[in-house]
Amino acid sequence: MGMTQAVCFKCGESKRAALSACGACKSLPSTRNELMLSVMLTEGYLGASRLAFFARGMSIGRRFAIPSSDRAKLRDLVAGEAVAAQPKDEPLNPGVGY
């Protein structure tokens, strides 16, 4: 995805990658909503100025919801990240035969 600047979905601190653990609060996105919020809270998705706005708000305790207009796109992006993270020699669903 090429998103190199992100903020933590929980505390708003800056971090290098959307789906990595936060260095400040140690939170790691794991639920679908946390994953989608983490992908949204990136420079690649929001742009630098909007990301800074969200980070400032979160640093003072503000919480943001994912706009309904963005949910489908973010769900697809998160699904793409899961596929990209899967080892290439393993099936996506080991319980399903080929």
C-alpha positions, 0 to 999 in steps of 0.5 A: 500500500505504500503507507509509511506514516500512520497514527495509532488507532488508540492513542494517536501517537505517530508510528511507521506503519498502519498495522504495526504495534504502537511504540507508545501504548503498545496497542496492536490492531486486531479486530476488523474495526481496529484494522480498518481504523488503522488503515484510515489513520495513514498519510496515504489514506487521509493526506498529511494535513488531515492525518495531523488533525486526527492525531491532534484530536486523538491526543486530547482524548477525541475518538473518531468513527469510520465514515460509512462512506469509507467502510467498504473501501477500508474493508477491501484494503484490510482484506488486501493486507491480509492476503499480502501478509499470507506466506506465499506457499500456504493457502489462504484457507487451509481447510478448503481443498484445491 
